Amino acid sequence: MTTLLFKDARLMDPELHLDTPGDLLVADGLVEAVGQGLTAPEGARVVDCRGAVLAPGLVDLHVHFRDPGQTHKETLETGCRAAAAGGFTSVVTMANTKPAIDTPEAVRDCLERSKGLSCRVHPAAAVTVGLGGRELTDFQALARAGAVAFTDDGLTVGDGALFFEAMTRAAALGLPISVHCEAPGFEGDRSMNRGDISAELGLEGTPALAEELMIQRDLLLAEKSGAHVHIQHVSTALGVEMIAEAKALGTHVTAEAAPHHMALDETAVLKYGTNAKMSPPLRTPEDVEAVCTGLMTGVLDVVATDHAPHTPEEKARGMAEAPNGVIGLETSLAVCLEELCHERGFPLMALLERMSAAPRHMFHLPPVHLRHGSVADLVLFDPERKRVVNASKFQSKGRNCPFDGWRLRGAVLMTVLGGREVYERDS
Ligand SMILES: [Zn+2]
């Protein structure tokens, strides 16, 4: 393993309130020293970091790696490479693989097969057997096997009583239950937001109410069960408001915002077609503002991509038929830098908190710090460097990216995992 000396970086660690110019030495997979004017030991690789930020690696609590079952779309390996290219050193994978991650064996298989890849994979396990919504999985056994959370993401558990029982069990284990909120019967054709644009296109669409109803139910169930409920990909202004109210009441709720919901509104469908189709859908400009504000004020705790690769053939089926989902790992940091920091004046330190410290803390992942003895999971990025997004060059197998061709400020230069250089930008 290389010894690495990062020279003249802007060292940023939100939890340590550290924002200072300096050097950082990595040896044997750990942060060996942090300071000024560090000298390179014999044989060390020296990385000139002028103009760049060195920070704890990013964390994404919501990705779909399609492995097992749909490895033509993504594998654990390509997903991890995409994560590393985006500056992520830990991801939480969703359970809707084929078969679903609903047994301890499936959890162990995921952990076993992701060893040595370019990102740490923390599997979430299914709430119900086969994501069928009828029978709860064995939470205790799944947790013992290494599941970090429970989720039927992609689907809502419609049976409220069953989901209340699931929350009670998750609470007993002290693990979060991560929810995709969409009220059965209200989902329409799941093509896009129901509104003027869907009407124009002759599509039924999915109303904001579908999401809001279910957020309300799950907040109430969380309050009554004492579970930690994590609301995924909040896309509506009212959703943000309800979460703020629940937090004020002391409900143990956390929530995520996806980069696409902060950068795009429903009109993006007219431009990008099915590459702007996901669930929940892109909403109105007012909703976009509310999600951005929600993230900046901390009502929404973390950025999560909902990275969801599909094949070009599937995405060619048109708005009504194509599957929901867009990829996001390789653009998340730059989109957030652009939309939140550059456009709206959100402090970079606060963004790093939402993209690394907060998600680690919320899902009980091991801490990472820029200090002696910490595991060396690091990202080096230039927050100002302009680049044009080129989806054809992505490490992900997915190409379904609405930001293809966008000019964004913010480029990941290097990602280090346990002291290993797992990604390096070539220009
Ligand atoms: Zn979802």
Residues whose N, C-alpha, C, O or C-beta is under 5 A from the ligand:
A	BS01	ZN	D153 G154 H180 S279
